[in-house]
Amino acid sequence: MNEQVDFLAIGDIVTDAFIRVTDAEVKTDADGNNPKLCFRYGDKVPYESMEEVRAVGNSANAAVAAARLGLKASLLAHVGKDLQGQYCLDELKKNNVSTELIGVHEGIPTNYHYVLWYGVERTILVKHATFPVQMPVIPLAPRMLYLSSLGDHTEEYHHEIAAFIKEHPEMKVVFQPGTFQMKLGTEVLKDIYANTYAFFCNLEEAELITKSNTKDINILIKAIHALGPKLVFITDGMKGAYASNGTETWFMPVYPHDPYERTGAGDAFASTVSVALLQGKAIEEALRWGPINSMSVVQFVGAQKGLLTTEALQQYLMNAPADYQPRLLV
C-alpha cells in the first residue's frame, strides 16, 4: 500500500451458506450444558431456505464495519482464483474496503462454510484452505491493525505479524482471537498479546484463553490484562459486556432488541468499539457504540447486512433508553 489506511484487518475470508432448518432439536447434558444440534440420522431432513453471504469472516466483517463508519479500511486475506473468490472481492469493493492486500491463488478454493441456522443460533461447518500466507511489505503502517481468525496452518505467519507489530509501536493493535489462535495458546502468541491495545472475546473464550475454571469476570479480566492488553472487553451475549482499562471496570447492557439471527454480533461489537476508540472516543462512549451495531446486525441474515453508518448509529444513540449507559463496577 502506498498510502496509509486507518484500519487494516488481517484474517480469513469466506462465503457462508446459511441453511435454515426447523426439523431438528437441541439436546443438552443432565446439567443443561453442552448443547448439541440434533438431526435424525440417516434420514432426509428438509430445510427452509439457503442464502449465500459473501466476503465474511471476523476480520472481513470488521473491515466492512470500519468502512461503513467512515474509516479508510483494508483487508489482508487470501482467496482462490475462482468464482467465489471474485464474488468476495466484488463484495468488499462494493463496501469500500480496499482489496489491494488480498492474495488471489490459482488451484486453491476460496473458503466456503455451511451455516446450519436453527432458531436464532447457528452451527458452522468450517474448512480453511491452506493458502501460502506471509506478511507483505507495508511501507506505511495503518493507524489500527485488527487481527482475528486465521486457519490452523498459520503459526509462522503469526510470528511475522508479531514482528510487524513490534516494528510499529505507534500502531494501535486490536486482537479478537479465533478458534485456532486460542488453540495456539498465549505462550506462542505472547508477542501479540504483549503489544495489544484492545482485546475482545466472549465469556466462554476468556475461560479457555486463561485456562480458568471460573466465570468471575474480575478474575478473567485480570488474567487477560496480565498477558499484556491495555484494554480488555468481554461480552456475555444478551446479558451485556464488560470493559476494563486495568484500573476501572465497566458493565454495558445490550441495546434493547429481539435477535433474528446472531451471526456477527461479536464482530460488530468489537470492530465498532475499536473504531470509536481510534476516533478518540472515551471508553465509556465507545461502549455505547458497540452494542448498537451488534443489535442492528442480528436483525438480518449474516454478519454485514445490518452494519450501520455513523449517521444511523448516532440516531440510535439519540433514541436510546435512559438506562443505556455504562455502569462503573470498580
Secondary structure, DSSP 8 states (H G I E B T S, - for coil): --S--SEEEES--EEEEEEE--S-EEE--TTS-S-EEE--TTS----SEEEEEEEESHHHHHHHHHHHTT--EEEE-EEESSHHHHHHHHHHHHTTEE-TT-EEETTS---EEEEEEETTEEEEE-------------SS--SEEEE----TT-HHHHHHHHHHHHH-TTSEEEE---HHHHHH-TTTTHHHHHT-SEEEEEHHHHHHHHT-S---HHHHHHHHHTTS-SEEEEE-GGG-EEEE-SS-EEEE---S---S--TTHHHHHHHHHHHHHHTT--HHHHHHHHHHHHHHHTTSSSSSTT---HHHHHHHHHT--TT-S-EE--
